[in-house]
């Protein structure tokens, strides 16, 4: 779990939120995409990857907390790495 949390925190890049579109990875493994910049949080979230069943990360461990959920702004490349770590964590249970 510690490796996963460290990877998420290192990958988190708030500057990505000023681009045209931004990916977010949530505490349950769900990945969303939304408009960024001035339109951040003014449009709907598009689910890119669903939650990972059995994943249980406390939202307070995520870089950003939002209504009892946690997320990080990450690159498309980092999504692949982080979700792989998440799947491996679930498989070890």
N, C-alpha and C positions, 0 to 999 in steps of 0.2 A: 504494500500500500504506500509506503514511504517513497519508493521510486516513482510511482505513478503521480503522487502529489507534487513531488519535486519537478517532474517533467512538465506537468501542467503549469506550474508556477513559472518555470523558465520559458515556456512557450508563449505564455500570456503576453500580448502586445497591445496595449490600449491605443497605440497609434493607428492600428488597423481600422479602428472605428471611424477614422476620418476619411477613409477611402470611399469608393462608390458602393461597395457591398462588403459585408463583414460576416465571417463565420464565428459561431459561438459553440463551444462544447460545454454541455451541462453535466451536473454531478451524476446523472444516471446514464451518461454516455450518448444521449441524444445530441445530434449536431443540427444546428439551425443556420439559416442564412437570411440576412435582412439588409435593407438599405442602410447605409451608414451616413456619416456626416450630419448635416442638419436634419436629415430624415430618420435618424436613429430613433427607434421606438415609436415612430409615427405611422408605420405600416405593419402589416402582418409578418410573422415569422414563417419561413418556409422550412419544413422538416426535410433535411438532406439524408440523415441516417436516424433510425429510431433508437429508442433507449435499449440498453443491453440488459436483458432479464437477469436478475440475480445480483446486479451491481449495487453496492450499498456504500456510497461515499457520503460522508456528512457534508452537507452543503457549506458549512462554515470553513471547510478546508479549501474551498475554491477561492480564486482571487477576487471575484466580485459576487456579492450576495444580493439577491433580488427576490423579495416576497417568499422567503423560506426556500429558495432555490439558489444554487451557485453556478457560475459559469466563468469561462475565460474567452477572450478574443484570441483566436489562433489562426494560423495560416492553414491552407488546404493540406500542405505537406505534413504539418504537425498533427492534424486530425488523424492521419493514417497511423502515425507512431503512437499517439495517445490511446486510440481505440484498440489497438493491438495489445497494449499493456492492460487495458480494462478487460478485454476478453480473457487474457491470460490469468488475471486475478480471479475472475469468476470460475474459470476451469479448475483452479487450484483448490477451490472450496470443497 
